[in-house]
Amino acid sequence: MGATPPLSPLAPAAFPDLPSIGGVSFATTSAGVRYKGRTDVMLVTLAPGTAIAGAFTRSATRSAAVLDCQDKIGGDPSKGAAIIVNSGNANAFTGRLGTESVAAVTGAVAERLGVPVARVFSSSTGVIGEPLPHQRIIDSIDTLKGALSHDGIGDAARAIMTTDTFPKGASETVMINGQAVHIAGIAKGSGMIAPDMATMLVYIFTDAAIDQEILQSTVSALNRTTFNCITVDSDTSTSDTLLVAATGASGIRVTENNIGFMEGLRRVMLDLAHQVVRDGEGATKFVEISVSGAASDAEAHVHAKSIANSPLIKTAIAGEDPNWGRVVMAVGKSGARADRDTLSIRFGDMVVAKDGWVSPEYDEDRAAAYMKKQDIEIHVDLGLGGGTATVWTCDLTHGYIDINADYRS
């Protein structure tokens, strides 16, 4: 984790030009949480009136920071708020010390910024099981406070990286009653990524005015088809956190089920989710798995996850081998309903298997050529009902082993 990994071949050309969001300021610094000279702490301040919603890992061993954030969601939005994040140390599986570290950091931020501690949210990402040297973070708060800027979102995206090879950002502008509402977000994530909530941290900001309850229900609904539909390695983090903050600075109120706002937020969430997969540790292929014809949407999701998480399928994709028999295997083992004789499989637009048998039109050479692409689509139709689902994953290469075999060194 100390050395900078090579840039993912699936990385975007550059970090996007994200708009400033009214009521949001950023600052970053190097506190030496784990490594000297590495930017590793991010502070965000949010104006009074900001509504905050969240989604979190459902891991039974989730960190003290996650538990603290969960308790604070839905608090009084009339006060200002802050988010403080460190990389290098996850402050997870650290018992009473972890809880004390969260209280010390959030308490110090509250005191220095003059906001209620109930409105200070924290996240930590990095190595599990080591006490957080929280005093290093506390000692950096005055520096962070003095560096706050409306234009620091790009630096913030870099400060929260661990094994990421590129910072992740996305934005959308939506029109509501002829007026512009801006949405901008950043994320980190590369490994230990699987739905639930798929080590991933995400912070999204909008200048829309929206009630907390409406924002929370919107975020929870959109999370199910974005961040909960990605997987890199099937491992669910102890620290996964998604926070969405609506400052209201635009003065434009968003009411329940506003399609324009929901679609804009969905696009930002899905863009960030895809970037996490494209930065999967050691990844060289971005893979979309779509399932149709399942007995229900829920069962389609089970099948899609089984395919996406199969090491045999992921290594075949890495080796550019169109081994569709492994897809048959993954469907059969998923536990959801399937019928061998109604099953069809497609790679891209090529039907490789149909009605429980290899397709008469199947061309191995053409399929092998397709597998050389960076973006791969695998579609399965179960022929049982109307259930559908789509998940996104990446291949599994030796690079994943190289990164994780010495992660703590």
Protein Blocks (a to p, Z undefined) as FASTA:
>chain_A
ZZccdddfkbcfbdcdddddehiacddddehlmbghiafbdcddddehiacdddddfbfk
bcfklmmmmmmgopafkbccdddddehiaogakljmlmmmmmmmmmmmmmmnopafklcc
cddedjehiacdfklmmmmmmmmmmmgcfklmmmmmmmmpckbcbdcdddddddeehiac
ddddddddfbhpaehiapaddddddfbdcdfklmmmmmmmmmmmmmmmgcfklpacfkbc
cddddehlnopacdehilklmmmmmmmmmmmmmmmmmmgghiabdcddddehiabfklmm
mmmmmmmmmmklmmmmmnopacfklmmmmmmmnopacdfklcccdehjbcfbgghiacfk
lcfklmmmmmmpmbdcddddehlamcdcddddddddfklmmmmmmmmZZ
